[in-house]
Amino acid sequence: MNLLAIETATETCSVALSVNGEVLERFQHAPRQHAELLLPWVGQLLAEAGLGYTSIDAIAFSRGPGSFTSLRIGIGVVQGLAWASDRPVIPVSSLAATAQTAARDGVGVALVALDARMNEVFTGLFKVNENGIMLPLSAESVCAPADVRVPLLCKPFGIGNGFDRYEALHALSAQLCGLRYDVWPKASSVLQLAREWLKTNQPLPAEQAQPVYLRDDVAKKSVN
């Protein structure tokens, strides 16, 4: 399958295209520039691959949790492209995508904590399987940094910018294999997880490209 992936859950932005097993990607740490970068990058990658929009079989996207504004921008682009080209979509957790990026560097167990603002973090625990895919060991949640707990049965790496920005998380370093502040969700990681998702699921219609915020108050405000 030719898969396009878009990732905008954090202050980084990325787009990746998988064609016949080859992956092309654009990635940049670009706070508040998601809207400017996404469509030009999609066009560039398709041009490099010599493809048109209708040559894409499905569009994978980072569903969150993450920044309300950047998620809405990314998912808006995903829906627009999916409707325009009559293509289905594939949702992928941004926390899982962050863990998957860490797996490329040999991380086997990842305790992910991404800055959620308002003195909270989005967090989840993941472990790599025999195929190199990060699978969840816990439910994803949003909580105060002081409420994040290191599991007793395994010693994970601390992954994500939350470990850098909150002292309560940095204090957990003695209980961890190591800390990686510089690991972000990437569209190429979204592609890996999307291919795994397709083994047991069918792609979804464009209207089901919806964000997962984890915060009830943010979700309610978006409706009102």
C-alpha positions in Angstrom: 0.0 0.0 0.0 1.0 3.6 -0.6 0.5 5.3 2.7 0.7 9.0 3.6 1.1 10.0 7.3 0.7 13.3 9.0 1.8 14.0 12.6 1.0 17.3 14.4 0.3 16.4 18.0 3.2 18.5 19.5 5.4 21.4 18.6 7.0 19.3 15.9 5.5 18.7 12.5 6.1 15.9 10.1 4.8 14.2 7.0 5.9 10.8 5.6 5.1 8.8 2.5 5.6 5.1 2.1 5.8 3.8 -1.5 6.8 0.2 -2.2 8.6 -0.1 1.1 10.6 3.2 0.7 9.8 6.0 3.2 10.2 9.7 2.4 9.8 12.2 5.2 9.8 15.8 6.2 10.3 16.7 9.9 10.8 19.9 11.7 10.6 21.4 15.2 8.2 24.1 14.2 5.9 25.5 16.9 2.9 27.2 15.4 4.0 26.5 11.9 2.0 23.4 11.2 -0.6 25.1 8.9 2.2 26.6 6.8 4.2 23.4 6.4 1.8 20.5 5.9 0.3 20.9 2.4 3.6 22.0 0.8 5.4 19.0 2.3 2.7 16.6 1.1 3.0 18.0 -2.4 6.8 17.8 -2.3 6.8 14.1 -1.2 4.2 13.1 -3.8 6.3 14.9 -6.5 9.4 13.1 -5.3 7.7 9.8 -5.6 6.0 10.6 -8.9 2.5 10.1 -7.5 -0.8 11.9 -7.5 -3.2 12.1 -4.6 -5.3 9.3 -6.0 -2.3 7.0 -5.9 -2.4 7.0 -2.0 -4.3 4.0 -0.6 -4.9 5.5 2.9 -3.9 8.4 5.1 -2.5 7.7 8.6 -2.6 10.4 11.2 -1.6 11.1 14.7 -4.9 11.3 16.6 -3.4 12.6 19.8 -3.3 13.2 22.7 -1.5 16.5 22.1 -1.9 20.2 21.5 -5.6 21.1 20.8 -4.7 23.6 18.1 -2.0 21.6 16.3 -4.1 18.4 16.4 -7.1 20.3 14.8 -4.9 21.7 12.1 -3.4 18.3 11.2 -6.7 16.4 11.3 -8.4 19.2 9.3 -5.8 18.6 6.6 -6.2 14.8 6.8 -10.0 15.1 6.4 -9.7 17.5 3.5 -7.2 15.3 1.6 -9.2 12.1 2.4 -12.5 13.6 1.2 -10.9 15.2 -1.9 -9.2 11.9 -3.0 -11.9 9.6 -1.6 -9.4 7.8 0.6 -9.8 6.2 4.0 -7.9 7.1 7.2 -5.9 5.3 9.9 -5.7 6.7 13.5 -2.5 6.3 15.5 -1.8 7.3 19.1 0.8 10.2 19.3 2.1 8.6 22.5 2.6 5.3 20.7 4.3 7.1 17.8 6.7 8.7 20.3 7.5 5.3 21.8 8.0 3.9 18.3 10.5 6.6 17.5 12.4 5.6 20.6 12.4 2.0 19.5 14.6 2.9 16.5 17.3 3.7 19.0 17.0 0.4 20.8 14.6 1.4 23.5 12.6 -1.7 24.6 10.3 -0.2 27.2 9.3 3.4 27.1 7.5 5.5 29.7 6.3 8.4 27.6 5.5 11.8 29.1 4.7 14.7 26.8 4.1 18.2 28.1 0.3 18.7 28.2 0.6 22.3 29.5 -1.5 23.4 32.6 1.1 21.5 34.7 0.1 18.2 33.3 1.6 15.5 31.1 0.1 13.0 28.6 1.6 9.6 29.5 1.6 5.9 28.7 3.8 2.9 29.0 4.9 0.9 26.0 7.0 -2.2 25.3 8.5 -3.3 21.9 7.4 -6.7 20.6 9.3 -9.3 18.5 8.5 -7.3 15.3 9.9 -4.1 16.6 6.5 -2.5 17.3 5.7 -0.6 20.5 2.6 -2.0 22.2 0.8 -0.3 25.1 1.3 -1.8 28.6 -1.1 0.7 30.2 -4.0 3.0 29.4 -3.0 6.5 28.1 -3.8 9.3 30.6 -3.3 12.9 31.5 -2.1 13.7 35.0 0.1 15.9 37.1 3.8 15.1 36.7 4.0 14.1 40.4 1.4 11.4 39.7 3.5 9.5 37.1 4.7 6.2 38.4 7.6 4.0 37.2 6.4 0.4 37.0 7.9 -2.1 39.5 8.2 -5.0 37.1 10.3 -3.3 34.4 12.8 -0.4 34.2 11.8 1.7 31.2 13.4 4.7 29.5 11.8 8.0 30.2 10.8 9.4 26.8 9.5 12.8 25.9 9.8 16.5 26.7 7.8 16.1 29.9 10.9 14.7 31.6 12.7 17.9 30.7 10.1 20.4 31.6 8.8 19.1 34.9 11.1 18.6 37.9 8.9 16.0 39.4 9.5 13.8 36.4 13.2 14.5 36.2 13.4 13.3 39.8 12.4 9.8 38.6 15.7 9.4 36.7 17.2 7.0 39.3 14.3 4.6 38.6 14.8 4.7 34.8 17.2 3.2 32.4 17.8 6.6 31.0 16.1 9.8 29.8 15.5 11.0 26.3 14.0 14.5 26.1 14.6 14.8 22.4 12.3 12.0 21.2 9.2 13.2 19.4 6.3 11.5 17.5 7.2 11.3 13.8 5.1 10.7 10.8 7.4 7.8 9.8 6.6 6.2 13.2 3.0 6.7 12.5 3.5 4.8 9.2 5.0 1.9 11.1 2.1 1.7 13.6 -0.5 2.2 10.8 0.9 -0.8 8.9 0.6 -2.9 12.1 -2.9 -1.6 12.7 -4.0 -2.7 9.2 -3.1 -6.3 10.1 -6.3 -6.5 12.2 -8.4 -3.5 11.2 -9.9 -1.9 8.2 -9.2 1.8 7.3 -11.9 4.2 8.5 -14.0 6.7 6.5 -12.7 10.3 6.5 -15.4 11.6 8.9 -13.9 9.3 11.6 -10.6 11.1 11.6 -11.2 12.6 15.0 -8.8 13.8 17.8 -8.3 12.2 21.1 -7.6 14.8 23.8 -7.8 12.8 27.0 -8.9 16.0 28.7 -12.7 16.2 29.1 -12.7 19.9 29.7 -10.9 20.7 26.4 -13.2 18.3 24.5 -16.2 20.0 26.0 -15.0 23.5 25.2 -14.4 22.5 21.6 -18.1 21.6 21.3 -19.5 24.7 22.9 
